[in-house]
């Protein structure tokens, strides 16, 4: 029972390159989320998926796309990376309920040069 | 813009003391609040949540919620050096059904 698994753990991209961050959960949770964390900024919601087949924008969606591939997997894509996207990215999941108890993956540290 | 505000700290307390961490929120519709602990370089882990006015205790931790004042707090009794971490307060965004986080308070427990 691994919980929420993210790949890769570290990545360096050049400006303009694209990449996909992968996230999978084995807790049979309905909802999944992508956050980014920057120093002094806390966690900010990029996109979320309340259930399989649905995705919605969060607070900072520009420059990102997501795919809810199935109930387990939720990927985040950077089409043309920019230095402003240098951050730590966290995927999280929760069993959809009126209390969103979110469990986080171990994070992906992304540097765009 | 729905916000959750925290003092960034650091909050320094001696070992064995009570650490008091505070948080205010702007969304009056928020019904539930969460405290996460994050060690440096690690992912956030849930400590506890609260959705009713008053206190909720779990071991050395007590969460307090005052909806009229839009105020949430976390008390850590008998603080240990292993409690040294950043504590994130989060409220549920009722529109998105996702968590809105504060920027976190760094706690340092001095041996």
Interface residues (C-beta under 8 A of the other chain):
Chain A: X31 X33 X35 X40 X41 X42 X43 X44 X45 X48 X50 X56 X58 X59 X90 X96 X98 X99 X100 X101 X102 X103 X104 X105 X106 X107
Chain B: X4 X6 X8 X31 X32 X34 X42 X43 X44 X45 X46 X49 X51 X88 X90 X92 X93 X96 X97 X98 X99 X100 X101 X102 X103 X104
